[in-house]
């Protein structure tokens, strides 16, 4: 069964913000049955838990913490994360015990830290928020590398797909695409919507697959002092770009057709 249909139209370029090159949405169709799956449902529940503006303190409610823990439970029980854990444990980078691994995964993805000048103690960002949900800083979108969040906000009218970057031949078939879009959350510093000039996104992949893949990439990069990690899945070759923030936090991790300079 085909769970989604994309519409990759309107080629644009990295710094071209003069006009919207595509009047149609990126996601032509997504089956709502997909969100009846446990991992998708738990993931979707997390997407409205965050303040998009960098510098605004994040406050985790008890309900939100429960949602996060339920998501981790589902992800850790999935085959992609089991494979990831096996690899990480073999390298001595993560604990073998399941409950300890859940706590470790929480620290990697959900620990709050300060990316901007947030007041308060808890911080205004986390690895999960940055990579999967996205943030807005000074009129620009940072992070935001998840197709489900894109579909969610596009359906709400808050995200506007502006075009694809790169060759048309592969954009129609690959599950890794590079796009430009704007995100309007009615913030004071984003009158016409904050812009993501270059956004690398995996398309049609499950939350557990993405989290497992990005977890391996980020830990590998952190342990080996590298940013660009080459990846090959089937016939598709691309890069995962992983940054450590302030020496210990997951700053970002995303897919790219080219290594970062």
Backbone as CSV, one residue per row, in Angstrom:
resi,resn,N_x,N_y,N_z,CA_x,CA_y,CA_z,C_x,C_y,C_z
1,UNK,0.838,-1.202,0.000,0.000,0.000,0.000,0.867,1.244,0.000
2,UNK,0.496,2.226,-0.810,1.235,3.478,-0.861,0.693,4.425,0.210
3,UNK,1.570,4.770,1.160,1.145,5.561,2.303,1.167,7.067,2.031
4,UNK,1.925,7.473,1.038,2.008,8.911,0.768,2.340,9.151,-0.704
5,UNK,2.080,10.368,-1.156,2.440,10.784,-2.501,3.001,12.196,-2.428
6,UNK,4.189,12.398,-2.963,4.809,13.717,-2.966,4.592,14.415,-4.295
7,UNK,4.792,15.735,-4.295,4.702,16.516,-5.520,5.928,17.436,-5.553
8,UNK,7.022,16.943,-6.120,8.268,17.710,-6.157,8.279,18.560,-7.418
9,UNK,7.971,19.837,-7.260,7.898,20.765,-8.391,8.619,22.064,-8.012
10,UNK,9.019,22.820,-9.029,9.565,24.146,-8.805,11.005,24.162,-8.332
11,UNK,11.945,24.029,-9.239,13.353,24.056,-8.836,13.762,25.450,-8.383
12,UNK,14.445,25.515,-7.261,14.937,26.784,-6.742,16.412,26.617,-6.396
13,UNK,16.995,27.666,-5.810,18.416,27.632,-5.496,18.657,28.062,-4.059
14,UNK,19.839,27.770,-3.565,20.156,27.905,-2.145,19.731,29.233,-1.545
15,UNK,20.130,30.333,-2.163,19.864,31.649,-1.587,18.797,32.435,-2.338
16,UNK,18.015,31.764,-3.147,16.960,32.431,-3.901,15.712,32.547,-3.037
17,UNK,15.445,33.744,-2.549,14.250,33.954,-1.735,13.315,34.976,-2.371
18,UNK,13.549,35.247,-3.656,12.776,36.291,-4.315,11.334,35.887,-4.567
19,UNK,11.107,34.586,-4.784,9.735,34.163,-5.060,9.543,32.692,-4.742
20,UNK,8.295,32.357,-4.540,7.900,30.968,-4.307,7.841,30.275,-5.660
21,UNK,8.658,29.233,-5.856,8.736,28.560,-7.152,7.674,27.473,-7.333
22,UNK,6.865,27.239,-6.319,5.832,26.208,-6.437,4.593,26.632,-5.654
23,UNK,3.462,26.667,-6.337,2.210,27.077,-5.693,1.470,25.898,-5.073
24,UNK,1.980,24.680,-5.315,1.321,23.482,-4.814,2.040,22.959,-3.579
25,UNK,1.356,22.201,-2.739,1.996,21.626,-1.556,2.975,20.514,-1.932
26,UNK,3.925,20.242,-1.059,4.869,19.152,-1.295,4.184,17.799,-1.144
27,UNK,3.412,17.654,-0.056,2.761,16.382,0.223,1.374,16.361,-0.412
28,UNK,1.286,15.641,-1.513,0.016,15.551,-2.236,-0.985,14.684,-1.490
29,UNK,-0.464,13.634,-0.853,-1.358,12.709,-0.156,-0.581,11.966,0.919
30,UNK,-1.161,11.862,2.107,-0.626,11.020,3.179,-1.809,10.287,3.808
31,UNK,-1.722,8.979,3.893,-2.800,8.200,4.478,-2.835,8.403,5.992
32,UNK,-3.993,8.775,6.498,-4.136,8.973,7.940,-4.031,7.649,8.699
33,UNK,-4.168,6.538,7.977,-3.997,5.231,8.614,-2.582,5.056,9.158
34,UNK,-1.645,5.759,8.544,-0.252,5.680,8.979,-0.117,6.083,10.443
35,UNK,-0.927,7.044,10.864,-0.815,7.577,12.216,-1.580,6.744,13.243
36,UNK,-2.122,5.621,12.777,-2.692,4.652,13.704,-1.608,3.697,14.202
37,UNK,-0.475,3.676,13.511,0.654,2.884,13.975,1.225,3.507,15.242
38,UNK,1.628,2.662,16.165,2.017,3.132,17.489,3.146,4.159,17.447
39,UNK,4.203,3.880,16.704,5.345,4.797,16.706,4.980,6.143,16.083
40,UNK,4.193,6.117,15.017,3.776,7.364,14.375,2.860,8.167,15.299
41,UNK,1.951,7.483,15.957,1.026,8.157,16.861,1.769,8.805,18.015
42,UNK,2.695,8.058,18.626,3.449,8.591,19.761,4.342,9.747,19.331
43,UNK,4.916,9.625,18.141,5.759,10.698,17.614,4.927,11.954,17.352
44,UNK,3.787,11.781,16.726,2.909,12.903,16.388,2.481,13.672,17.632
45,UNK,2.285,12.926,18.731,1.864,13.554,19.994,2.893,14.547,20.522
46,UNK,4.162,14.372,20.136,5.229,15.220,20.666,5.398,16.529,19.911
47,UNK,4.854,16.618,18.723,5.178,17.724,17.836,4.592,19.066,18.261
48,UNK,3.598,19.056,19.145,3.029,20.324,19.612,3.476,20.679,21.028
49,UNK,4.571,20.069,21.479,5.033,20.283,22.854,6.047,21.408,22.989
50,UNK,6.407,22.061,21.868,7.548,22.967,21.906,7.216,24.382,21.452
51,UNK,7.983,25.350,22.002,7.949,26.733,21.552,8.919,26.852,20.385
52,UNK,8.453,27.357,19.253,9.299,27.382,18.062,10.403,28.437,18.130
53,UNK,10.196,29.501,18.886,11.172,30.589,18.925,12.362,30.236,19.810
54,UNK,13.564,30.346,19.256,14.776,30.200,20.058,14.837,31.346,21.058
55,UNK,15.192,31.026,22.286,15.247,32.040,23.335,14.060,32.012,24.271
56,UNK,13.012,31.267,23.880,11.840,31.103,24.744,11.991,29.798,25.509
57,UNK,12.004,29.878,26.820,12.250,28.701,27.652,11.206,27.612,27.413
58,UNK,11.674,26.394,27.290,10.786,25.243,27.184,10.410,24.756,28.579
59,UNK,9.147,24.461,28.769,8.659,23.941,30.041,8.000,22.596,29.790
60,UNK,8.562,21.547,30.362,8.000,20.207,30.206,6.930,19.964,31.267
61,UNK,5.700,19.737,30.831,4.650,19.391,31.772,4.710,17.894,32.073
62,UNK,4.041,17.468,33.112,4.008,16.041,33.449,3.416,15.229,32.297
63,UNK,2.382,15.785,31.685,1.747,15.097,30.551,2.718,14.935,29.391
64,UNK,3.487,15.985,29.097,4.445,15.925,28.000,5.570,14.933,28.280
65,UNK,6.012,14.878,29.531,7.060,13.917,29.906,6.563,12.489,29.726
66,UNK,5.314,12.252,30.080,4.718,10.922,29.882,4.686,10.589,28.401
67,UNK,4.300,11.565,27.556,4.274,11.347,26.106,5.660,10.987,25.581
68,UNK,6.674,11.691,26.055,8.051,11.431,25.611,8.501,10.031,26.013
69,UNK,8.193,9.637,27.228,8.612,8.321,27.718,7.890,7.199,26.969
70,UNK,6.620,7.414,26.628,5.890,6.422,25.843,6.507,6.276,24.459
71,UNK,6.922,7.387,23.895,7.572,7.339,22.588,8.887,6.566,22.661
72,UNK,9.687,6.848,23.676,10.958,6.137,23.842,10.717,4.642,24.034
73,UNK,9.698,4.280,24.805,9.375,2.866,25.006,9.118,2.169,23.670
74,UNK,8.328,2.821,22.818,7.988,2.242,21.520,9.231,2.151,20.637
75,UNK,10.025,3.204,20.610,11.208,3.245,19.752,12.228,2.188,20.171
76,UNK,12.476,2.070,21.468,13.467,1.102,21.951,13.031,-0.331,21.644
77,UNK,11.749,-0.560,21.574,11.244,-1.894,21.245,11.211,-2.203,19.764
78,UNK,11.549,-1.235,18.942,11.500,-1.418,17.487,12.784,-2.056,16.966
79,UNK,12.693,-2.709,15.811,13.869,-3.356,15.239,14.963,-2.367,14.840
80,UNK,14.638,-1.215,14.225,15.705,-0.279,13.887,16.537,0.161,15.093
81,UNK,15.866,0.463,16.208,16.616,0.909,17.378,17.334,-0.251,18.048
82,UNK,16.797,-1.450,17.971,17.503,-2.617,18.509,18.824,-2.833,17.771
83,UNK,18.795,-2.659,16.449,20.019,-2.773,15.650,20.996,-1.663,16.030
84,UNK,20.448,-0.463,16.201,21.297,0.667,16.597,21.929,0.418,17.955
85,UNK,21.139,-0.079,18.901,21.666,-0.345,20.234,22.763,-1.403,20.193
86,UNK,22.538,-2.456,19.421,23.546,-3.508,19.298,24.875,-2.943,18.805
87,UNK,24.800,-2.064,17.816,26.021,-1.459,17.278,26.684,-0.563,18.321
88,UNK,25.898,0.296,18.965,26.440,1.234,19.942,27.047,0.506,21.139
89,UNK,26.391,-0.565,21.570,26.908,-1.357,22.690,28.221,-2.042,22.296
90,UNK,28.287,-2.538,21.054,29.504,-3.210,20.592,30.705,-2.276,20.589
91,UNK,30.445,-0.983,20.441,31.510,0.018,20.450,31.783,0.579,21.847
92,UNK,30.932,0.177,22.807,31.080,0.704,24.158,30.563,2.117,24.321
93,UNK,29.639,2.518,23.438,29.138,3.889,23.447,27.772,4.034,24.120
94,UNK,27.108,2.937,24.403,25.778,2.995,25.010,25.585,1.771,25.897
95,UNK,24.700,1.853,26.900,24.473,0.718,27.801,23.671,-0.395,27.154
96,UNK,23.931,-1.628,27.589,23.225,-2.794,27.053,21.877,-3.003,27.732
97,UNK,21.785,-2.659,29.004,20.526,-2.817,29.736,19.434,-1.954,29.124
98,UNK,18.259,-2.523,28.918,17.186,-1.815,28.211,16.749,-0.543,28.925
99,UNK,16.532,-0.608,30.224,16.081,0.569,30.969,17.165,1.642,31.009
100,UNK,18.407,1.226,31.144,19.509,2.186,31.130,19.647,2.818,29.744
101,UNK,19.388,2.015,28.719,19.455,2.545,27.356,18.353,3.584,27.120
102,UNK,17.179,3.351,27.675,16.097,4.330,27.559,16.492,5.655,28.211
103,UNK,17.109,5.580,29.384,17.571,6.799,30.062,18.655,7.493,29.249
104,UNK,19.542,6.691,28.672,20.618,7.232,27.839,20.044,7.934,26.609
105,UNK,19.034,7.304,25.994,18.397,7.881,24.812,17.675,9.181,25.164
106,UNK,17.064,9.197,26.324,16.416,10.432,26.805,17.454,11.544,26.902
107,UNK,18.602,11.251,27.487,19.650,12.268,27.646,20.116,12.797,26.292
108,UNK,20.236,11.909,25.320,20.697,12.317,23.991,19.683,13.224,23.309
109,UNK,18.401,12.852,23.360,17.394,13.534,22.547,16.542,14.560,23.278
110,UNK,16.273,14.358,24.545,15.278,15.196,25.218,15.829,16.104,26.305
111,UNK,17.104,16.011,26.611,17.690,16.934,27.584,17.607,18.354,27.038
112,UNK,17.089,19.266,27.848,16.983,20.662,27.426,18.307,21.386,27.661
113,UNK,18.642,22.270,26.730,19.828,23.106,26.879,19.549,24.464,26.255
114,UNK,20.450,25.389,26.449,20.247,26.747,25.954,20.937,26.944,24.610
115,UNK,20.113,27.165,23.582,20.637,27.488,22.252,20.639,28.999,22.056
116,UNK,19.691,29.663,22.686,19.624,31.122,22.630,19.785,31.678,24.034
117,UNK,19.359,32.897,24.225,19.470,33.541,25.536,18.180,33.357,26.323
118,UNK,17.867,32.123,26.572,16.629,31.821,27.290,16.762,32.128,28.769
119,UNK,15.744,32.722,29.304,15.705,32.947,30.744,15.244,31.668,31.427
120,UNK,15.585,31.537,32.687,15.194,30.344,33.420,16.285,29.297,33.393
121,UNK,16.017,28.185,34.032,17.031,27.154,34.216,17.002,26.044,33.173
122,UNK,15.849,25.785,32.570,15.702,24.559,31.799,16.274,24.624,30.380
123,UNK,16.310,25.774,29.761,16.796,25.874,28.399,15.680,26.011,27.385
124,UNK,16.056,26.304,26.150,15.073,26.596,25.105,15.147,25.639,23.931
125,UNK,15.966,24.580,24.031,16.143,23.686,22.892,16.500,22.285,23.363
126,UNK,16.401,21.341,22.439,16.842,19.964,22.677,17.147,19.347,21.320
127,UNK,17.821,18.220,21.332,18.101,17.543,20.076,16.831,17.190,19.333
128,UNK,15.840,16.680,20.040,14.582,16.284,19.406,13.878,17.488,18.805
129,UNK,13.768,18.569,19.580,13.086,19.745,19.060,13.779,20.257,17.803
130,UNK,15.082,20.376,17.841,15.800,20.960,16.718,15.679,20.099,15.465
131,UNK,15.941,18.813,15.582,15.976,17.933,14.416,14.582,17.636,13.876
132,UNK,13.666,17.248,14.745,12.373,16.753,14.297,11.266,17.806,14.250
133,UNK,11.324,18.797,15.118,10.252,19.792,15.202,10.627,21.078,14.484
134,UNK,11.865,21.531,14.688,12.324,22.771,14.077,12.214,23.954,15.016
135,UNK,13.024,24.972,14.725,13.042,26.186,15.536,13.155,27.399,14.626
136,UNK,12.806,28.558,15.159,12.895,29.814,14.419,13.803,30.765,15.183
137,UNK,14.813,31.296,14.468,15.754,32.225,15.091,16.062,33.361,14.110
138,UNK,15.756,34.581,14.530,16.049,35.772,13.720,15.492,35.670,12.300
139,UNK,14.284,35.192,12.179,13.632,35.143,10.873,14.031,33.982,9.993
140,UNK,14.838,33.047,10.534,15.245,31.880,9.764,14.843,30.601,10.487
141,UNK,14.538,29.579,9.715,14.240,28.265,10.279,15.555,27.525,10.472
142,UNK,15.738,26.943,11.644,16.902,26.099,11.888,16.410,24.715,12.305
143,UNK,17.201,23.687,11.953,16.723,22.332,12.201,15.579,21.995,11.251
144,UNK,14.553,21.292,11.787,13.337,20.964,11.028,13.671,20.030,9.868
145,UNK,14.004,18.779,10.181,14.398,17.806,9.170,13.498,16.576,9.169
146,UNK,12.207,16.783,9.381,11.308,15.638,9.450,10.085,15.834,8.563
147,UNK,9.776,14.824,7.768,8.681,14.928,6.804,7.305,14.892,7.459
148,UNK,7.179,14.228,8.596,5.881,14.165,9.280,5.524,15.531,9.849
149,UNK,6.491,16.199,10.454,6.260,17.559,10.946,5.946,18.494,9.782
150,UNK,6.628,18.306,8.664,6.350,19.133,7.488,4.910,18.923,7.019
151,UNK,4.509,17.665,6.918,3.144,17.356,6.495,2.130,17.954,7.464
152,UNK,2.380,17.821,8.755,1.476,18.335,9.789,1.279,19.842,9.649
153,UNK,2.386,20.583,9.517,2.293,22.041,9.439,1.806,22.512,8.072
154,UNK,2.133,21.762,7.026,1.632,22.123,5.700,0.113,21.982,5.665
155,UNK,-0.388,20.950,6.285,-1.842,20.729,6.353,-2.534,21.837,7.147
156,UNK,-1.826,22.395,8.133,-2.368,23.480,8.957,-2.216,24.847,8.301
157,UNK,-1.507,24.889,7.187,-1.290,26.157,6.497,-0.167,26.986,7.071
158,UNK,0.688,26.382,7.883,1.778,27.124,8.513,3.108,26.979,7.787
159,UNK,3.209,25.985,6.912,4.421,25.775,6.133,4.086,25.909,4.653
160,UNK,4.962,26.612,3.924,4.773,26.805,2.487,5.983,26.249,1.749
161,UNK,5.766,25.188,0.994,6.824,24.601,0.171,7.149,25.540,-0.977
162,UNK,8.445,25.907,-1.118,8.855,26.904,-2.112,9.613,26.314,-3.292
163,UNK,10.014,25.039,-3.203,10.716,24.419,-4.323,11.808,23.476,-3.863
164,UNK,12.340,22.715,-4.810,13.395,21.759,-4.495,14.749,22.290,-4.951
165,UNK,15.804,21.767,-4.356,17.171,22.153,-4.696,17.905,20.913,-5.186
166,UNK,18.590,21.048,-6.322,19.311,19.907,-6.875,18.672,19.392,-8.143
167,UNK,19.081,18.194,-8.565,18.609,17.620,-9.813,17.200,17.078,-9.725
168,UNK,16.403,17.329,-10.728,15.014,16.871,-10.752,14.908,15.350,-10.864
169,UNK,15.883,14.744,-11.549,15.797,13.310,-11.848,15.629,12.462,-10.593
170,UNK,16.378,12.776,-9.547,16.341,11.936,-8.349,15.326,12.407,-7.318
171,UNK,14.901,13.661,-7.390,13.985,14.189,-6.386,12.646,13.461,-6.405
172,UNK,12.241,12.947,-7.559,10.937,12.300,-7.686,10.901,10.892,-7.094
173,UNK,12.067,10.275,-6.947,12.090,8.875,-6.533,12.856,8.607,-5.241
174,UNK,13.889,9.370,-4.950,14.690,9.135,-3.749,13.894,9.441,-2.492
175,UNK,14.247,8.767,-1.401,13.589,9.088,-0.140,14.354,10.159,0.633
176,UNK,15.384,10.739,0.022,16.078,11.882,0.601,15.943,13.050,-0.368
177,UNK,15.309,14.135,0.078,15.105,15.293,-0.791,15.669,16.544,-0.120
178,UNK,15.968,17.538,-0.943,16.461,18.826,-0.462,15.497,19.898,-0.933
179,UNK,14.936,20.644,0.001,13.881,21.595,-0.334,14.101,22.940,0.348
180,UNK,13.349,23.923,-0.128,13.277,25.232,0.525,11.820,25.485,0.920
181,UNK,11.618,26.065,2.090,10.254,26.335,2.535,10.232,27.485,3.534
182,UNK,9.059,28.001,3.782,8.881,29.026,4.820,7.921,28.499,5.874
183,UNK,8.083,29.015,7.076,7.299,28.568,8.229,6.786,29.802,8.945
184,UNK,5.485,29.936,9.016,4.864,31.103,9.632,4.169,30.706,10.926
185,UNK,4.752,31.144,12.040,4.150,30.900,13.351,3.693,32.206,14.006
186,UNK,3.512,33.248,13.166,3.053,34.558,13.654,3.993,35.123,14.704
187,UNK,5.301,34.941,14.487,6.275,35.505,15.399,6.624,36.933,14.978
188,UNK,7.037,37.747,15.933,7.321,39.146,15.648,8.460,39.320,14.650
189,UNK,9.424,38.397,14.648,10.593,38.551,13.769,10.429,37.804,12.451
190,UNK,9.223,37.356,12.149,9.010,36.604,10.907,7.692,37.030,10.274
191,UNK,7.685,38.253,9.729,6.454,38.822,9.198,5.848,37.986,8.076
192,UNK,6.703,37.500,7.165,6.208,36.731,6.026,6.566,35.264,6.138
193,UNK,6.915,34.816,7.306,7.320,33.441,7.497,8.831,33.311,7.483
194,UNK,9.360,32.613,8.438,10.791,32.346,8.479,11.138,31.361,7.371
195,UNK,12.322,31.484,6.807,12.699,30.678,5.645,13.755,29.645,6.009
196,UNK,13.572,28.449,5.486,14.599,27.406,5.509,15.139,27.346,4.088
197,UNK,16.327,27.884,3.894,16.871,27.990,2.540,17.261,26.632,1.970
198,UNK,17.837,25.770,2.811,18.228,24.434,2.372,17.843,23.440,3.459
199,UNK,16.902,22.561,3.173,16.459,21.587,4.163,16.559,20.173,3.633
200,UNK,17.458,19.396,4.204,17.569,17.991,3.827,16.628,17.153,4.671
201,UNK,15.794,16.373,4.011,14.761,15.616,4.716,14.620,14.211,4.133
202,UNK,14.535,13.224,5.010,14.178,11.879,4.579,12.665,11.838,4.423
203,UNK,12.186,11.134,3.424,10.756,11.151,3.112,10.180,9.745,3.165
204,UNK,9.103,9.596,3.959,8.430,8.308,4.054,9.045,7.353,5.054
205,UNK,10.085,7.782,5.732,10.747,6.934,6.715,10.039,7.028,8.067
206,UNK,10.144,5.974,8.868,9.442,5.919,10.152,10.198,6.693,11.218
207,UNK,9.504,7.152,12.261,10.186,7.848,13.360,11.271,7.007,14.009
208,UNK,11.012,5.706,14.185,12.003,4.849,14.834,13.239,4.650,13.962
209,UNK,13.036,4.581,12.644,14.181,4.462,11.740,15.043,5.721,11.783
210,UNK,14.391,6.880,11.694,15.146,8.133,11.706,15.885,8.332,13.018
211,UNK,15.216,8.060,14.124,15.879,8.256,15.411,17.050,7.295,15.580
212,UNK,16.898,6.058,15.133,17.988,5.088,15.220,19.164,5.521,14.347
213,UNK,18.864,5.930,13.114,19.911,6.355,12.178,20.654,7.579,12.699
214,UNK,19.908,8.573,13.144,20.531,9.804,13.624,21.290,9.585,14.927
215,UNK,20.798,8.691,15.757,21.500,8.406,17.014,22.882,7.813,16.721
216,UNK,22.921,6.823,15.838,24.211,6.228,15.468,25.139,7.284,14.880
217,UNK,24.617,8.086,13.961,25.448,9.083,13.284,26.016,10.098,14.263
218,UNK,25.169,10.592,15.156,25.630,11.623,16.089,26.664,11.071,17.067
219,UNK,26.406,9.884,17.610,27.362,9.297,18.551,28.668,8.958,17.832
220,UNK,28.564,8.426,16.627,29.764,8.126,15.845,30.575,9.399,15.612
221,UNK,29.895,10.455,15.213,30.576,11.718,14.979,31.210,12.274,16.237
222,UNK,30.497,12.179,17.332,31.003,12.683,18.613,32.239,11.909,19.055
223,UNK,32.207,10.595,18.943,33.308,9.759,19.401,34.533,9.853,18.488
224,UNK,34.315,10.158,17.217,35.417,10.192,16.257,35.804,11.597,15.813
225,UNK,35.112,12.591,16.356,35.446,13.967,16.028,35.199,14.345,14.581
226,UNK,34.149,13.785,13.988,33.816,14.104,12.598,32.398,14.659,12.506
227,UNK,32.151,15.412,11.443,30.838,16.019,11.200,30.107,15.312,10.072
228,UNK,30.839,14.912,9.032,30.250,14.301,7.846,30.382,12.786,7.888
229,UNK,29.248,12.095,7.877,29.241,10.635,7.928,28.610,10.105,6.642
230,UNK,29.372,9.395,5.795,28.811,8.858,4.547,27.857,7.696,4.822
231,UNK,26.753,7.648,4.087,25.723,6.618,4.279,25.317,6.063,2.916
232,UNK,25.091,4.770,2.852,24.560,4.144,1.637,23.405,3.239,2.041
233,UNK,22.231,3.494,1.499,21.047,2.669,1.738,20.502,2.263,0.378
234,UNK,20.653,0.982,0.034,20.300,0.551,-1.304,21.221,1.214,-2.314
235,UNK,20.632,1.818,-3.329,21.413,2.513,-4.354,21.632,3.984,-4.022
236,UNK,21.054,4.444,-2.935,21.140,5.864,-2.594,22.317,6.122,-1.654
237,UNK,23.192,7.015,-2.078,24.318,7.427,-1.255,24.145,8.891,-0.867
238,UNK,24.326,9.184,0.403,24.215,10.558,0.879,25.065,10.713,2.131
239,UNK,24.962,11.864,2.764,25.737,12.150,3.965,24.790,12.459,5.119
240,UNK,25.206,12.090,6.303,24.551,12.571,7.508,25.487,13.591,8.153
241,UNK,24.929,14.755,8.425,25.698,15.836,9.038,25.325,15.884,10.515
242,UNK,26.293,15.659,11.380,26.020,15.580,12.823,26.918,16.554,13.583
243,UNK,26.290,17.395,14.391,27.038,18.376,15.163,26.831,18.171,16.673
244,UNK,27.912,18.247,17.390,27.869,18.244,18.851,27.828,19.697,19.304
245,UNK,26.899,20.012,20.188,26.718,21.393,20.655,27.262,21.538,22.068
246,UNK,28.121,22.519,22.254,28.729,22.801,23.552,29.428,21.581,24.144
247,UNK,29.971,20.766,23.258,30.793,19.645,23.683,30.068,18.396,24.136
248,UNK,28.730,18.461,24.275,28.033,17.287,24.806,26.600,17.091,24.323
249,UNK,25.980,18.112,23.741,24.581,17.998,23.355,24.435,17.663,21.868
250,UNK,23.312,17.031,21.526,22.990,16.798,20.131,22.511,18.113,19.540
251,UNK,23.404,18.759,18.797,23.066,20.058,18.222,22.182,19.924,17.003
252,UNK,22.564,19.005,16.096,21.739,18.713,14.936,22.215,17.424,14.280
253,UNK,21.373,16.849,13.476,21.729,15.708,12.634,20.718,15.662,11.491
254,UNK,21.232,15.624,10.252,20.317,15.652,9.121,20.988,15.051,7.889
255,UNK,20.173,14.722,6.912,20.652,14.143,5.670,20.995,15.234,4.659
256,UNK,22.062,14.997,3.896,22.504,15.960,2.897,23.083,15.221,1.704
257,UNK,22.923,15.798,0.523,23.505,15.194,-0.678,25.006,15.461,-0.772
258,UNK,25.481,16.445,-0.065,26.903,16.785,-0.100,27.433,16.942,1.323
259,UNK,28.730,16.697,1.536,29.302,16.902,2.875,29.365,18.381,3.210
260,UNK,29.368,18.692,4.476,29.434,20.080,4.916,30.883,20.526,4.979
261,UNK,31.154,21.691,4.483,32.518,22.212,4.499,32.853,22.834,5.860
